[in-house]
Protein backbone atom coordinates (compact mmCIF):
# COMPACT_ATOMS: atom_id res chain seq x y z
CA UNK A 1 0.00 0.00 0.00
CA UNK A 2 1.27 3.46 -0.89
CA UNK A 3 1.64 6.09 1.76
CA UNK A 4 1.80 9.74 0.82
CA UNK A 5 2.56 12.83 2.78
CA UNK A 6 -0.48 14.98 3.60
CA UNK A 7 0.83 17.99 1.69
CA UNK A 8 1.96 16.30 -1.51
CA UNK A 9 1.55 13.33 -3.77
CA UNK A 10 5.16 12.18 -3.37
CA UNK A 11 5.33 8.48 -2.60
CA UNK A 12 6.70 7.89 0.87
CA UNK A 13 6.78 4.09 0.90
CA UNK A 14 5.90 1.12 -1.28
CA UNK A 15 4.82 -2.36 -0.28
CA UNK A 16 6.47 -5.35 -1.94
CA UNK A 17 3.53 -5.66 -4.33
CA UNK A 18 3.62 -1.95 -5.24
CA UNK A 19 7.40 -2.00 -5.73
CA UNK A 20 7.03 -4.94 -8.11
CA UNK A 21 4.41 -3.07 -10.13
CA UNK A 22 6.53 0.10 -10.13
CA UNK A 23 9.60 -1.79 -11.39
CA UNK A 24 7.71 -4.14 -13.69
CA UNK A 25 9.17 -7.24 -12.06
CA UNK A 26 8.12 -10.23 -9.99
CA UNK A 27 8.25 -10.65 -6.23
CA UNK A 28 10.86 -13.42 -6.31
CA UNK A 29 13.33 -11.09 -8.00
CA UNK A 30 12.75 -8.32 -5.46
CA UNK A 31 13.32 -10.86 -2.69
CA UNK A 32 16.63 -11.75 -4.41
CA UNK A 33 17.58 -8.06 -4.39
CA UNK A 34 16.96 -8.02 -0.65
CA UNK A 35 19.00 -11.21 -0.16
CA UNK A 36 21.92 -9.72 -2.11
CA UNK A 37 21.72 -6.51 -0.07
CA UNK A 38 20.80 -4.35 -3.05
CA UNK A 39 17.75 -2.98 -1.24
CA UNK A 40 16.73 -3.07 2.41
CA UNK A 41 13.07 -3.19 3.37
CA UNK A 42 11.65 -2.04 6.67
CA UNK A 43 9.57 -4.71 8.35
CA UNK A 44 10.24 -8.12 9.82
CA UNK A 45 8.10 -10.26 7.50
CA UNK A 46 7.60 -10.08 3.74
CA UNK A 47 3.93 -9.19 4.07
CA UNK A 48 4.85 -6.08 6.06
CA UNK A 49 7.89 -4.98 4.03
CA UNK A 50 7.99 -1.30 3.09
CA UNK A 51 10.52 0.28 0.77
CA UNK A 52 11.49 3.94 1.08
CA UNK A 53 13.16 6.58 -1.14
CA UNK A 54 16.68 5.40 -1.97
CA UNK A 55 15.63 1.75 -1.98
CA UNK A 56 12.86 2.49 -4.47
CA UNK A 57 15.34 4.28 -6.75
CA UNK A 58 17.87 1.42 -6.44
CA UNK A 59 15.19 -1.16 -7.26
CA UNK A 60 14.16 0.80 -10.35
CA UNK A 61 17.81 1.07 -11.49
CA UNK A 62 18.28 -2.64 -10.82
CA UNK A 63 15.24 -3.54 -12.89
CA UNK A 64 16.52 -1.43 -15.80
CA UNK A 65 19.95 -3.12 -15.63
CA UNK A 66 18.29 -6.51 -15.65
CA UNK A 67 15.88 -5.66 -18.46
CA UNK A 68 18.19 -3.64 -20.71
CA UNK A 69 21.49 -5.47 -20.21
CA UNK A 70 20.37 -8.91 -19.07
CA UNK A 71 22.48 -8.73 -15.90
CA UNK A 72 21.71 -11.30 -13.18
CA UNK A 73 21.07 -10.31 -9.56
CA UNK A 74 24.67 -10.71 -8.41
CA UNK A 75 25.82 -8.63 -11.36
CA UNK A 76 23.23 -5.96 -10.61
CA UNK A 77 24.49 -5.75 -7.02
CA UNK A 78 28.06 -5.31 -8.26
CA UNK A 79 27.19 -2.73 -10.93
CA UNK A 80 25.13 -0.62 -8.50
CA UNK A 81 27.94 -0.73 -5.96
CA UNK A 82 30.49 0.37 -8.55
CA UNK A 83 28.22 3.16 -9.83
CA UNK A 84 27.75 4.48 -6.29
CA UNK A 85 31.48 4.33 -5.66
CA UNK A 86 32.12 6.23 -8.89
CA UNK A 87 29.56 8.88 -7.93
CA UNK A 88 31.17 9.30 -4.49
CA UNK A 89 34.62 9.70 -6.06
CA UNK A 90 33.26 12.31 -8.47
CA UNK A 91 31.69 14.24 -5.56
CA UNK A 92 34.95 14.16 -3.65
CA UNK A 93 36.94 15.31 -6.68
CA UNK A 94 34.51 18.12 -7.36
CA UNK A 95 35.36 19.60 -3.96
CA UNK A 96 39.00 19.96 -5.05
CA UNK A 97 38.42 21.41 -8.51
CA UNK A 98 39.17 25.08 -9.01
CA UNK A 99 37.54 27.18 -11.67
Contact map, one row per residue, 1 for C-alpha under 8 A:
111000000000111011000000000000000000000000000000000000000000000000000000000000000000000000000000000
111100000011111001000000000000000000000000000000000000000000000000000000000000000000000000000000000
111110000011110000000000000000000000000000000000000000000000000000000000000000000000000000000000000
011111011111100000000000000000000000000000000000000000000000000000000000000000000000000000000000000
001111111111000000000000000000000000000000000000000000000000000000000000000000000000000000000000000
000111111000000000000000000000000000000000000000000000000000000000000000000000000000000000000000000
000011111000000000000000000000000000000000000000000000000000000000000000000000000000000000000000000
000111111100000000000000000000000000000000000000000000000000000000000000000000000000000000000000000
000111111110000000000000000000000000000000000000000000000000000000000000000000000000000000000000000
000110011111000000000000000000000000000000000000000000000000000000000000000000000000000000000000000
011110001111110000000000000000000000000000000000000000000000000000000000000000000000000000000000000
011110000111110000000000000000000000000000000000000110000000000000000000000000000000000000000000000
111100000011111000000000000000000000000000000000011110000000000000000000000000000000000000000000000
111000000011111111100000000000000000000000000000011100010000000000000000000000000000000000000000000
110000000000111111100000000000000000000000000001111000000000000000000000000000000000000000000000000
000000000000011111110000001001000000000000000110111000000000000000000000000000000000000000000000000
100000000000011111111000001000000000000000000000000000000000000000000000000000000000000000000000000
110000000000011111111100000000000000000000000000000000000000000000000000000000000000000000000000000
000000000000011111111110000000000000000000000000001000010010000000000000000000000000000000000000000
000000000000000111111111111001000000000000000000000000000000000000000000000000000000000000000000000
000000000000000011111111100000000000000000000000000000000000000000000000000000000000000000000000000
000000000000000001111111000000000000000000000000000000000001000000000000000000000000000000000000000
000000000000000000111111100000000000000000000000000000000011001000000000000000000000000000000000000
000000000000000000011111110000000000000000000000000000000000001000000000000000000000000000000000000
000000000000000000011011111011000000000000000000000000000000001000000000000000000000000000000000000
000000000000000000010001111111000000000000000000000000000000000000000000000000000000000000000000000
000000000000000110010000111111100000000000000000000000000000000000000000000000000000000000000000000
000000000000000000000000011111110000000000000000000000000000000000000000000000000000000000000000000
000000000000000000000000111111111000000000000000000000000000000000000000100000000000000000000000000
000000000000000100010000111111111100000000000000000000000010000000000000000000000000000000000000000
000000000000000000000000001111111110000000000000000000000000000000000000000000000000000000000000000
000000000000000000000000000111111111000000000000000000000000000000000000100000000000000000000000000
000000000000000000000000000011111111111000000000000000000010000000000000100010000000000000000000000
000000000000000000000000000001111111111110000000000000000000000000000000000000000000000000000000000
000000000000000000000000000000111111110000000000000000000000000000000000000000000000000000000000000
000000000000000000000000000000011111111000000000000000000000000000000000110010000000000000000000000
000000000000000000000000000000001111111100000000000000000000000000000000000010000000000000000000000
000000000000000000000000000000001111111100000000000000000110000000000000000010010000000000000000000
000000000000000000000000000000001101111110000000000000100110000000000000000000000000000000000000000
000000000000000000000000000000000100111111000000001000100000000000000000000000000000000000000000000
000000000000000000000000000000000100001111100000111100100000000000000000000000000000000000000000000
000000000000000000000000000000000000000111110001111000000000000000000000000000000000000000000000000
000000000000000000000000000000000000000011111101110000000000000000000000000000000000000000000000000
000000000000000000000000000000000000000001111101100000000000000000000000000000000000000000000000000
000000000000000000000000000000000000000000111111100000000000000000000000000000000000000000000000000
000000000000000100000000000000000000000000111111100000000000000000000000000000000000000000000000000
000000000000000100000000000000000000000000001111100000000000000000000000000000000000000000000000000
000000000000001000000000000000000000000001111111110000000000000000000000000000000000000000000000000
000000000000001100000000000000000000000011111111111000000000000000000000000000000000000000000000000
000000000000111100000000000000000000000011100001111100000000000000000000000000000000000000000000000
000000000000111100100000000000000000000111000000111110110000000000000000000000000000000000000000000
000000000001110000000000000000000000000010000000011111110000000000000000000000000000000000000000000
000000000001100000000000000000000000000000000000001111111000000000000000000000000000000000000000000
000000000000000000000000000000000000000000000000000111111100000000000000000000000000000000000000000
000000000000000000000000000000000000001110000000001111111110000000000000000000000000000000000000000
000000000000010000100000000000000000000000000000001111111111000000000000000000000000000000000000000
000000000000000000000000000000000000000000000000000011111111100000000000000000000000000000000000000
000000000000000000000000000000000000011000000000000001111111110000000000000000010000000000000000000
000000000000000000100010000001001000011000000000000000111111111000000000000000000000000000000000000
000000000000000000000110000000000000000000000000000000011111111100000000000000000000000000000000000
000000000000000000000000000000000000000000000000000000001111111110000000000000000000000000000000000
000000000000000000000000000000000000000000000000000000000111111111000000000110010000000000000000000
000000000000000000000011100000000000000000000000000000000011111111100000000000000000000000000000000
000000000000000000000000000000000000000000000000000000000001111111111000000000000000000000000000000
000000000000000000000000000000000000000000000000000000000000111111111110000100000000000000000000000
000000000000000000000000000000000000000000000000000000000000011111111111100100000000000000000000000
000000000000000000000000000000000000000000000000000000000000001111111110000000000000000000000000000
000000000000000000000000000000000000000000000000000000000000000111111100000000000000000000000000000
000000000000000000000000000000000000000000000000000000000000000111111110000000000000000000000000000
000000000000000000000000000000000000000000000000000000000000000011111111000000000000000000000000000
000000000000000000000000000000000000000000000000000000000000000011101111101100000000000000000000000
000000000000000000000000000000000000000000000000000000000000000001000111111100000000000000000000000
000000000000000000000000000010011001000000000000000000000000000001000011111110000000000000000000000
000000000000000000000000000000000001000000000000000000000000000000000001111111000000000000000000000
000000000000000000000000000000000000000000000000000000000000000000000011111111100000000000000000000
000000000000000000000000000000000000000000000000000000000000010011000011111111110000000000000000000
000000000000000000000000000000001001110000000000000000000000010000000000111111111000000000000000000
000000000000000000000000000000000000000000000000000000000000000000000000011111111100000000000000000
000000000000000000000000000000000000000000000000000000000000000000000000001111111110000000000000000
000000000000000000000000000000000000010000000000000000000100010000000000000111111111000000000000000
000000000000000000000000000000000000000000000000000000000000000000000000000011111111100000000000000
000000000000000000000000000000000000000000000000000000000000000000000000000001111111110000000000000
000000000000000000000000000000000000000000000000000000000000000000000000000000111111111000000000000
000000000000000000000000000000000000000000000000000000000000000000000000000000011111111100000000000
000000000000000000000000000000000000000000000000000000000000000000000000000000001111111110000000000
000000000000000000000000000000000000000000000000000000000000000000000000000000000111111111000000000
000000000000000000000000000000000000000000000000000000000000000000000000000000000011111111100000000
000000000000000000000000000000000000000000000000000000000000000000000000000000000001111111110000000
000000000000000000000000000000000000000000000000000000000000000000000000000000000000111111111000000
000000000000000000000000000000000000000000000000000000000000000000000000000000000000011111111100000
000000000000000000000000000000000000000000000000000000000000000000000000000000000000001111111110000
000000000000000000000000000000000000000000000000000000000000000000000000000000000000000111111111000
000000000000000000000000000000000000000000000000000000000000000000000000000000000000000011111111100
000000000000000000000000000000000000000000000000000000000000000000000000000000000000000001111111100
000000000000000000000000000000000000000000000000000000000000000000000000000000000000000000111111100
000000000000000000000000000000000000000000000000000000000000000000000000000000000000000000011111110
000000000000000000000000000000000000000000000000000000000000000000000000000000000000000000001111111
000000000000000000000000000000000000000000000000000000000000000000000000000000000000000000000001111
000000000000000000000000000000000000000000000000000000000000000000000000000000000000000000000000111
